[in-house]
Amino acid sequence: MDIVAPFLSDMGLCSPGIEQLRGLVRTRFQEDPRLLGPCDPIMKEQWVKAFAESLQGEVSQQVLDDFWRWIAETYTLTPADRPNWEGYETFFFEWYVHMRDGEDTARCFKAPREVYETYVAFNPARRLDLRIQESRTRSLSDWDATVFSRCKYSLSQGDLENEETFDPFGSVSATAERNYFQRFWEHLDPRLSADEKGQLFVSLRQYHKDRPWQQDMVPPDKLSRQIR
């Protein structure tokens, strides 16, 4: 949609050819608008398969590879759909809050202040929230008005209290924050010693001790975009 397009790079879609791909997706939806509303899941699955095949030759293979990799590794509908990433994110966020007040609750980093400053640099969450708030005040384009109507999106807080109405920025915020954290982790990971990673995993497991899924969390050495 036009209203969320300014956030594509925040969400991890930075390919120069992504606008062309977005145009092709819009064209296909305009050709068969049923897909924007409730329809048979099997039909949607068949459409996605046919659409993926039709893109061959329309955009570069690199753009397609980047897009499908993004879908598989970063796109997030709700934070909990990637439990390992969610577990690490919540741990680091609470640690960041305490570090902001001068308390290192993790006690696993040799240079906690440096890790904290790196986290802040890679996670501009407040700026993202302010930009989303500003975008909510914009008028909808004709295309977005059509999508809002068919997909039951709304920008009204009152409407969003209804479980059948959806926030167009819901997955934008979740995916952008996931992308920010993934970039932070990819920067931090090679800079941590084996001892720091071991201590981090101990602290992480302790932090999530009351959550049944914590037993399945991967250690820091295994955390990558391929992990859910």
C-alpha positions as CSV (number, residue, x, y, z in Angstrom):
1,M,0.0,0.0,0.0
2,D,1.1,3.6,-0.5
3,I,0.7,4.5,3.1
4,V,3.2,1.9,4.2
5,A,5.7,2.2,1.3
6,P,8.0,4.6,3.1
7,F,8.7,1.8,5.6
8,L,9.9,-0.8,3.2
9,S,13.6,-0.2,3.8
10,D,12.9,-0.3,7.6
11,M,11.3,-3.7,7.1
12,G,14.4,-4.9,5.3
13,L,13.2,-4.5,1.6
14,C,16.1,-2.4,0.3
15,S,16.5,-3.8,-3.2
16,P,16.6,-1.2,-6.0
17,G,14.1,-3.3,-7.9
18,I,11.5,-3.6,-5.1
19,E,9.3,-0.7,-6.5
20,Q,9.0,-2.6,-9.8
21,L,8.0,-5.7,-7.9
22,R,5.5,-3.8,-5.8
23,G,4.0,-2.4,-9.1
24,L,3.6,-5.9,-10.5
25,V,1.9,-7.1,-7.3
26,R,-0.5,-4.2,-7.4
27,T,-1.3,-4.9,-11.1
28,R,-2.1,-8.6,-10.4
29,F,-4.4,-7.6,-7.5
30,Q,-6.2,-5.1,-9.8
31,E,-6.7,-7.9,-12.3
32,D,-8.2,-10.2,-9.7
33,P,-9.5,-8.1,-6.8
34,R,-11.1,-11.1,-5.1
35,L,-7.7,-11.8,-3.6
36,L,-7.9,-8.7,-1.5
37,G,-10.9,-10.1,0.4
38,P,-11.9,-13.4,2.0
39,C,-11.5,-16.2,-0.5
40,D,-10.7,-19.9,-0.7
41,P,-7.3,-20.6,0.8
42,I,-6.6,-23.2,-1.9
43,M,-7.3,-20.6,-4.5
44,K,-5.0,-18.1,-2.8
45,E,-2.2,-20.7,-2.6
46,Q,-2.6,-21.5,-6.3
47,W,-2.6,-17.8,-7.1
48,V,0.6,-17.2,-5.2
49,K,2.3,-20.1,-7.0
50,A,1.2,-18.8,-10.4
51,F,2.2,-15.3,-9.5
52,A,5.7,-16.4,-8.5
53,E,6.1,-18.2,-11.8
54,S,4.9,-15.2,-13.8
55,L,7.6,-13.0,-12.2
56,Q,10.3,-14.9,-13.9
57,G,11.8,-12.5,-16.5
58,E,9.7,-9.5,-15.3
59,V,12.2,-8.6,-12.6
60,S,15.8,-9.6,-12.0
61,Q,16.4,-13.0,-10.3
62,Q,18.3,-11.1,-7.5
63,V,15.2,-9.1,-6.7
64,L,13.1,-12.2,-6.5
65,D,15.7,-14.1,-4.4
66,D,15.9,-11.1,-2.0
67,F,12.1,-10.9,-1.8
68,W,11.5,-14.6,-1.0
69,R,14.4,-14.7,1.4
70,W,12.9,-11.7,3.2
71,I,9.5,-13.4,3.4
72,A,11.2,-16.6,4.8
73,E,13.6,-14.9,7.2
74,T,12.4,-11.5,8.3
75,Y,8.8,-10.7,7.5
76,T,6.8,-10.9,10.7
77,L,3.0,-10.9,11.1
78,T,3.2,-11.0,14.9
79,P,6.4,-11.1,17.0
80,A,5.7,-14.5,18.4
81,D,5.7,-16.2,15.0
82,R,9.5,-16.4,15.3
83,P,9.9,-17.5,18.9
84,N,13.7,-17.6,19.0
85,W,14.0,-14.1,17.7
86,E,11.2,-13.0,20.0
87,G,13.0,-14.5,23.0
88,Y,16.3,-12.8,22.2
89,E,14.6,-9.5,21.4
90,T,12.6,-9.3,24.7
91,F,15.7,-10.2,26.7
92,F,17.8,-7.5,25.1
93,F,15.0,-4.9,25.3
94,E,14.5,-5.4,29.0
95,W,18.3,-5.3,29.5
96,Y,18.4,-2.1,27.5
97,V,15.8,-0.5,29.7
98,H,17.8,-1.4,32.9
99,M,21.1,-0.3,31.2
100,R,19.5,3.1,30.4
101,D,19.1,3.5,34.2
102,G,22.7,2.3,34.8
103,E,22.1,-1.3,35.8
104,D,23.6,-4.2,33.9
105,T,21.1,-7.0,34.6
106,A,22.6,-9.4,32.0
107,R,26.1,-9.5,33.5
108,C,27.4,-11.4,30.5
109,F,29.2,-8.8,28.4
110,K,32.8,-7.7,28.9
111,A,31.9,-4.2,27.7
112,P,28.2,-3.8,28.5
113,R,28.2,-0.1,27.7
114,E,29.5,-0.7,24.2
115,V,26.9,-3.4,23.6
116,Y,24.2,-1.0,24.9
117,E,25.3,1.8,22.6
118,T,25.3,-0.6,19.7
119,Y,21.8,-1.7,20.5
120,V,20.6,1.8,20.6
121,A,22.2,2.6,17.3
122,F,20.6,-0.3,15.5
123,N,17.1,-0.1,17.1
124,P,15.5,3.3,16.3
125,A,12.2,2.2,17.7
126,R,11.0,5.6,19.0
127,R,11.7,7.2,15.6
128,L,9.8,4.5,13.9
129,D,6.8,5.0,16.2
130,L,6.8,8.7,15.6
131,R,7.0,8.2,11.8
132,I,4.1,5.7,11.9
133,Q,2.0,8.2,14.0
134,E,2.7,10.9,11.4
135,S,1.7,8.5,8.5
136,R,-1.6,7.7,10.2
137,T,-2.6,11.4,9.6
138,R,-2.1,11.2,5.8
139,S,-5.0,10.9,3.3
140,L,-5.4,7.6,1.7
141,S,-4.6,7.2,-2.0
142,D,-7.4,5.7,-4.2
143,W,-5.5,2.4,-4.3
144,D,-5.2,2.3,-0.5
145,A,-8.9,3.2,0.0
146,T,-9.7,0.2,-2.1
147,V,-7.4,-2.1,-0.1
148,F,-8.7,-0.7,3.2
149,S,-12.3,-1.4,2.2
150,R,-11.7,-5.0,0.9
151,C,-9.2,-6.1,3.7
152,K,-11.0,-4.4,6.6
153,Y,-8.1,-2.1,7.5
154,S,-8.6,1.0,9.6
155,L,-6.6,3.8,11.1
156,S,-9.2,4.5,13.8
157,Q,-8.3,3.3,17.3
158,G,-12.0,2.7,17.9
159,D,-12.3,0.4,14.9
160,L,-9.1,-1.5,15.8
161,E,-10.7,-2.6,19.0
162,N,-12.9,-4.8,16.8
163,E,-11.2,-8.2,16.2
164,E,-12.4,-8.1,12.6
165,T,-10.7,-4.9,11.7
166,F,-6.9,-4.7,11.2
167,D,-4.1,-2.2,11.6
168,P,-2.2,-1.7,8.3
169,F,0.9,-0.8,10.4
170,G,0.8,-3.9,12.5
171,S,3.1,-6.1,10.5
172,V,5.1,-3.0,9.4
173,S,6.1,-2.3,13.0
174,A,6.7,-5.9,13.9
175,T,8.8,-6.6,10.8
176,A,10.8,-3.3,11.0
177,E,11.7,-4.0,14.7
178,R,12.6,-7.6,13.7
179,N,14.8,-6.3,10.9
180,Y,16.5,-3.8,13.2
181,F,17.2,-6.5,15.8
182,Q,18.5,-8.9,13.2
183,R,21.0,-6.3,11.9
184,F,22.1,-5.6,15.5
185,W,22.6,-9.2,16.2
186,E,24.6,-9.8,12.9
187,H,26.8,-6.9,13.9
188,L,27.3,-8.0,17.6
189,D,27.6,-11.8,17.1
190,P,31.1,-11.9,15.7
191,R,32.3,-9.5,18.3
192,L,31.3,-11.6,21.3
193,S,33.7,-14.1,22.8
194,A,32.7,-17.8,23.3
195,D,32.6,-17.1,27.1
196,E,30.3,-14.1,26.5
197,K,28.0,-16.2,24.3
198,G,27.9,-18.9,26.9
199,Q,27.0,-16.5,29.7
200,L,24.4,-14.8,27.5
201,F,22.7,-18.1,26.9
202,V,22.6,-18.8,30.6
203,S,21.1,-15.4,31.3
204,L,18.6,-15.7,28.5
205,R,17.4,-19.1,29.7
206,Q,17.1,-17.7,33.2
207,Y,15.1,-14.7,32.0
208,H,12.7,-17.0,30.1
209,K,12.6,-19.7,32.8
210,D,8.8,-19.6,33.2
211,R,8.1,-19.9,29.5
212,P,7.5,-23.5,28.3
213,W,9.2,-22.9,24.9
214,Q,12.5,-21.6,26.4
215,Q,13.8,-25.2,26.4
216,D,13.8,-25.0,22.6
217,M,15.7,-21.8,22.3
218,V,18.8,-22.0,20.2
219,P,22.2,-20.8,21.7
220,P,23.7,-17.6,20.3
221,D,26.0,-19.5,17.9
222,K,22.9,-20.9,16.2
223,L,20.8,-17.7,16.0
224,S,20.6,-16.6,12.3
225,R,17.9,-15.3,10.0
226,Q,17.1,-18.9,9.0
227,I,16.0,-19.7,12.6
228,R,12.4,-19.0,13.6
